[in-house]
């Protein structure tokens, strides 16, 4: 792709090259539910189904970010393209974090959260920090899968599921485990102070809507002793992977 991007840039006009790259960006932000195309994700799936964990975290929405990562040799040839990724990612992260903080529906809170966190990943791509983008990408997959699988089923939640939900929420907020490591690497790479201030607002909103989500679930769900053993086994695996990212020696 380095060779292809260089040749394409050399043998086409600046306008044509920008149009080609812009089409890739538009396709990616639609797929990853970014501004202004973030609304479709909230009604796309049912939150308590295991398939939602897969679609929200590792396949459907993630494919747009994967495309942007693969196309980085094109975008780095023009600062306008990378700056547009920073603007789109930051706008999405702020808007969706604020909307998640005001939402009361479990599914919509996590859907807005998905768009917001992918906004952070796209901002990292725009900053050309692929290390931070990829670690955020992987950490979000483990965290969001764990949170989706931990949501109440038919209004009921076990103590074990609630524990995993709390752990996932703390990690998503960047307090512990993989979420802490991923966001530390990302935030430390942001040197432009106005942008850093906006991203700190996103971090605050993340902690806020995660806290609201857990309180809402605790208040509105019936606590039960029984739990789905295969599902708990899956949650343990996801938690282990999330904790593995946390280890400093791997960073």
C-alpha positions, 0 to 999 in steps of 0.5 A: 500500500505504501507503493500504491499510495505513492504512485497514485499520488504521483500520477493523479491530480491532488483533487482526484487523490483527495476524492479517492481518499475521502470516499474511503473515509466516508465509507469507514465512518458510516460503517463505524457509526461516526459523526454524522452517521452514528444514529443507525447503531442504536436501533441495529441490534438487541443488547442482551443477545450474545451476537450483539457483543460480537457485532458491536465490538469485533466485526460490524462496527470495527471493520470501518476502523480496520479499513482506516488503519489499512489505508494509513499510507494514503492518508499520511500523504495529505495533512487535510485527510489526517486532520479530518479524521481527528475532527470526525473522531473527536466530534463523535466521541464528545457528542456520543459521550454526552448522549450516553450520559443522558440516556436511560436505555441500557442498549442505547447507552452501550451503543453510544459508548461504542461510537464514542470509543471508536471516535477515540480510535479514529482520533488516534489514527488521525494523530498517526499513533497506530500503536494507541489506535490498535491497543484501544481497538483490541481493548475495546473489543474485550471490554465491550463484549464482556459488558454486553454479555453481562447485561440483564436477561429478561430483567434478571441479573446474577451477582457474578454478571453484575461483578463482570459488568462493574469490572468492564465499566471501570475498564471502559472508563480507563480506571483499571485493566486494559482500558487504563493501559490503552487510554494512558498510551493514547492520552499521553500522545496528545500534545495539542492542549485544546484537543487534550481538553476535549478528550478529557471531557470524553473521559469524564462523560465515560465515567459518568455514563458507566456509573449511571448504567450500573446504577440503573441496572442495579435498581431496575433488575431482579437479582438472582443466584442462578447464572449461565455457566457457559456464559460465565466461562466466556466472561472469565476468558474476556476478563483474563484477556482484558487483564493481560493487556494491562500488564506494563511489560506488554506495552 
